[in-house]
Amino acid sequence: MKGEPITLEALAAALALPPGPPSRRIAKSTLADFVPTGADRKLIDGKLARLDWLAAINPAATGVPSGEVDGLVVDTINVIAARTRGPASPRLAEILHRAIPKPVVLLYSEEGSDMGATLCLAPKRSAEREIGRTVLTALFDTGPLTQAEEGFLAELALPRLPSRDLASLYAGLIERVEALKVSRAGERPFRLATSMTEQAAWRTTLGEIAQLEGEVAQLAAAIRKERRLSAKVALGEKVRQAKSRMDENRMLLK
């Protein structure tokens, strides 16, 4: 990816958050209730170097009213920053999002790495059988960002986000992450979808590309294990076909 990597501080600045209380460090011990297994505890202890609360996006700070989505009242969006030892896994991101019942804007970067910081979002809904509990419905992760992605970074600024209510503001952030993925897949400049129809088409195409990428990874693993030449050739042809379909889908995003 071209461009200088963006720092965690620069990514936070791109959000153009309103003035508020100073950031504060979050102790790992506060995550205990959201780490159900020994493997998860090991993940937190080994991978999470530092976690900080940066800001709360709420009606008092922004003038944007509370909203509701999937039974969840969205009256606050918390912005937190994590520094990790080595690459952050999707499971680590899940744990951090689950630690706060309201929507979270998670920024993270790898200590000692020259990779850019990442923005991660996770829409939530109210749990059907447990009052007060929330359920993550997806993860939207930008991957490492660079200064070259200035179009995307400019659209993260709070004044540029939907302001009907906080639920729509968070959805607007998700739409920007999806648009970034589209621009990367289509190898073109960043832009937002011009209609709900285009947004839906983008989501469908991105889903197909992701599925094909998974198929290619599985086929590649099978090729490495296979000893018979004829079988390797047959698997290689399936890889070629899957990559061809990926290219066709990417063309739709140009």
Secondary structure, DSSP 8 states (H G I E B T S, - for coil): --S-B--HHHHHHHT-----S--EE--GGGGGGG--SHHHHHHHHHHEEEEEEEEEE-HHHH----EEETTEEE--EEEEEEEESS---HHHHHHHHHTSSS-EEEEEEETT-SS--EEEE--EEE-SSSTT-EEE---EE--S-BTT-HHHHHTTSGGGS--S-HHHHHHHHHHHHHHHHHHHHHTS-----SSHHHHHHHHHHHHHHHHHHHHHHHHHHHHHH---HHHHHHHHHHHHHHHHHHHHHHHTT-
